Amino acid sequence: PFGLVISTLVETYVTKGQTDIVTLAFLYTLLIAVAMLATVIMFPQLFEKIGGALGAVLIGLVLCEIVLLIFGVNQQVTCWIASALFSLYLGYDIYRSQQYPKTVKNAMASALDIYMDLANLFIRLLEILGKKDN
């Protein structure tokens, strides 16, 4: 499903002639991923402690976005919050992937978690950059 959403969003921007937005979102996603990987390597104890807080913030964000959607309120601020949240989730999932026993099942589960973080981050960055351009 994420592949379908991402390909549809990318196609929308390409059709509008805004390939630079897609390129920037990809570049920012890549840079954030590298930065989070470096942060996990330097400060693993930070990511050991933030899992519960990330879950609570995600639930609050989803509820907030639902309410804002119902009332038709611009969600630019929630896009920024979600980008920060999925950046931290990316670091947390990278950290967590190193704590599991080295099995194929755990590798696949960890890769899926990291892919979902990257996809969510990329989608949010596309939203931010697309709204900024308009």
C-alpha positions in Angstrom: 0.0 0.0 0.0 2.8 2.5 0.7 4.3 1.9 -2.7 1.0 2.8 -4.3 0.6 5.9 -2.2 4.2 7.0 -2.9 4.0 6.3 -6.6 0.7 8.2 -6.8 2.1 11.2 -5.0 5.3 11.2 -7.0 3.3 11.0 -10.3 1.1 13.9 -9.2 4.2 16.1 -8.6 5.8 14.9 -11.9 2.7 15.6 -13.9 2.6 19.2 -12.5 6.2 19.6 -13.5 7.4 19.8 -9.9 10.1 17.1 -10.1 12.4 19.4 -8.0 10.1 18.9 -5.0 10.3 15.1 -5.3 14.1 15.3 -5.6 14.3 17.6 -2.6 12.1 15.3 -0.5 14.2 12.3 -1.5 17.4 14.2 -0.7 16.1 15.4 2.7 14.9 11.9 3.5 18.3 10.5 2.7 20.1 13.1 4.8 17.8 12.6 7.7 18.3 8.8 7.5 22.1 9.2 7.5 21.9 11.7 10.4 19.7 9.3 12.4 22.0 6.4 11.8 25.0 8.5 13.0 23.0 9.6 16.0 22.1 6.0 16.9 25.7 5.0 16.7 26.8 7.9 18.9 24.0 7.9 21.4 22.3 4.5 21.6 21.2 5.0 25.2 18.9 7.9 24.0 17.0 5.6 21.6 16.8 2.9 24.3 14.5 5.1 26.4 12.2 6.9 23.9 10.0 4.0 22.5 7.0 4.5 24.8 7.1 8.3 24.3 7.1 7.9 20.5 4.1 5.7 20.6 2.2 8.1 22.8 3.1 11.1 20.5 2.0 9.1 17.4 -1.4 8.3 18.9 -1.9 11.9 19.9 -0.8 13.1 16.5 -3.2 10.8 14.7 -6.1 11.9 16.9 -5.2 15.5 16.4 -5.0 15.1 12.6 -8.4 13.4 12.6 -10.0 16.3 14.5 -8.3 18.9 12.3 -9.4 17.0 9.2 -13.0 17.0 10.4 -12.9 20.8 11.0 -11.0 21.5 7.7 -8.0 23.1 9.5 -4.7 23.5 7.7 -2.3 20.7 8.9 1.0 22.3 8.0 2.2 22.2 11.6 1.2 18.6 12.0 3.3 17.7 8.9 6.3 19.2 10.6 5.6 17.4 13.8 5.1 14.1 12.0 8.3 14.6 10.1 10.2 15.0 13.4 8.4 12.1 14.9 9.1 9.7 12.0 12.8 10.9 12.0 13.0 9.8 15.7 11.1 6.6 14.9 13.7 5.9 12.2 16.4 6.2 14.8 14.5 4.1 17.3 13.8 1.3 14.8 17.5 1.3 13.7 18.5 1.0 17.3 15.9 -1.7 18.0 17.0 -3.7 14.9 20.4 -4.1 16.5 19.0 -5.5 19.7 17.1 -8.4 18.2 18.7 -11.9 17.7 20.1 -12.1 14.2 17.4 -14.2 12.4 15.8 -13.8 9.0 12.4 -13.2 10.5 13.8 -10.3 12.7 15.7 -8.9 9.8 12.6 -8.8 7.7 10.5 -7.2 10.5 13.2 -4.6 11.2 13.6 -3.8 7.5 9.8 -3.3 7.2 9.8 -1.0 10.3 12.6 1.1 8.8 10.9 1.2 5.4 7.6 2.4 6.9 9.5 5.2 8.8 11.3 6.2 5.6 8.0 6.1 3.6 6.1 8.2 6.1 9.0 10.7 6.4 9.2 11.0 2.6 5.4 11.5 2.3 5.4 14.2 5.0 8.3 16.0 3.4 6.5 15.9 0.0 3.5 17.6 1.7 5.7 20.2 3.4 7.6 21.1 0.2 4.5 20.9 -2.0 2.6 23.4 0.3 5.7 25.6 0.5 5.9 25.8 -3.3 2.2 26.8 -3.6 
